Amino acid sequence: MPKMKTKSAVKKRFKLTATGKLKCAQAGKRHMMRRRTNKQIRNLRGTTVMRDCDSRNIIKYYLPYGS
């Protein structure tokens, strides 16, 4: 049986932590920043850990060797 392929888009957007959680960029910082307060913009910097219910599906279907 051949190896399963990892989705290229997922490779670029997510990283696995050492404990197996999924790290991703904060959402909501692409456009319409005028409406957001400076505090909101500040809090959207950097990365965050995804919720377990969402990350489970991504790891299962798109990162076959990520677990």
DASUL-V9591 format. One record per pair of residues at least 4 apart in sequence whose ideal C-beta (glycine too) atoms are under 7 Angstrom apart, sorted by the first residue. I is the first residue (numbers start at 1). GAP is how many residues later the second one is. D is the distance in whole Angstrom. If there is no record, write none. Layout:
BEGIN
((I | GAP | D) (I | GAP | D))
END
This chain:
BEGIN
((4 | 60 | 4) (6 | 4 | 7) (6 | 5 | 6) (6 | 56 | 7) (6 | 57 | 6) (6 | 58 | 6) (6 | 59 | 7) (7 | 4 | 7) (7 | 55 | 4) (8 | 4 | 7) (9 | 4 | 6) (10 | 4 | 6) (10 | 48 | 6) (10 | 52 | 4) (10 | 53 | 6) (13 | 11 | 6) (14 | 8 | 5) (14 | 9 | 7) (14 | 10 | 5) (14 | 44 | 7) (15 | 8 | 5) (16 | 4 | 6) (16 | 6 | 6) (16 | 50 | 5) (17 | 4 | 5) (17 | 6 | 6) (20 | 47 | 7) (21 | 28 | 5) (21 | 34 | 7) (22 | 27 | 7) (22 | 28 | 4) (22 | 33 | 4) (22 | 36 | 6) (22 | 37 | 7) (23 | 24 | 5) (23 | 26 | 6) (24 | 23 | 6) (24 | 24 | 7) (24 | 26 | 5) (25 | 22 | 6) (26 | 18 | 4) (26 | 19 | 7) (26 | 20 | 7) (26 | 21 | 7) (26 | 22 | 5) (28 | 16 | 6) (29 | 15 | 5) (33 | 8 | 6) (36 | 4 | 4) (36 | 5 | 5) (38 | 4 | 6) (39 | 4 | 6) (40 | 4 | 6) (50 | 4 | 5) (50 | 5 | 4) (51 | 4 | 7) (52 | 4 | 6) (54 | 4 | 7) (55 | 4 | 6) (56 | 4 | 6) (57 | 4 | 6) (58 | 4 | 5) (58 | 5 | 7) (59 | 4 | 5) (59 | 7 | 5) (59 | 8 | 6))
END
